Amino acid sequence: MLEWKVLGKETLPVAIQDNWEERLRALSARKKDKERFLTMLDSADISYFFDTIHEIHTFFIKLLFETTDEDLAFFEDFIRKIRRSAKEPMVSLEGEEQDSVIIITADRERDDYQARQATRGERAEAREASMKEMEAKSRSKMGMP
């Protein structure tokens, strides 16, 4: 069986996300401000996927929408410190480092359909008014009442 590792810990491909989170917690144990980091990590929605087209291991961290820019910068810096202290690749296969990326966001997803539906009535009224105005102009040019 192939030897996969995440931040130096042996793992199976299906357990990469869980082991990555576990290693983040373990490696943060001796760091200053670990409580702040762990609180943010606990409230985050974390997912992992492997981009088979580009062959990149992607860790996606979605923090709470209320997260400030300062907190976001802190979280990013803390993860950088953890990665440096691990002295191991984020993901490796048979000892060879794999391409990987961490995406951190606090943006709220927007439902475009719902946003369009909310303004549907206003847009319909504006279209109707525009059509009536164009019709009135056209009639006046032609000398019709």
Secondary structure as GFF3:
##gff-version 3
##sequence-region A 1 145
A	DSSP	beta_strand	4	6	.	.	.	ID=ss1
A	DSSP	beta_strand	9	11	.	.	.	ID=ss2
A	DSSP	three_ten_helix	13	15	.	.	.	ID=ss3
A	DSSP	alpha_helix	16	27	.	.	.	ID=ss4
A	DSSP	alpha_helix	34	43	.	.	.	ID=ss5
A	DSSP	beta_strand	45	51	.	.	.	ID=ss6
A	DSSP	beta_strand	56	62	.	.	.	ID=ss7
A	DSSP	alpha_helix	69	86	.	.	.	ID=ss8
A	DSSP	beta_strand	91	93	.	.	.	ID=ss9
A	DSSP	beta_strand	96	97	.	.	.	ID=ss10
A	DSSP	beta_strand	100	105	.	.	.	ID=ss11
A	DSSP	alpha_helix	112	118	.	.	.	ID=ss12
A	DSSP	alpha_helix	120	142	.	.	.	ID=ss13
###
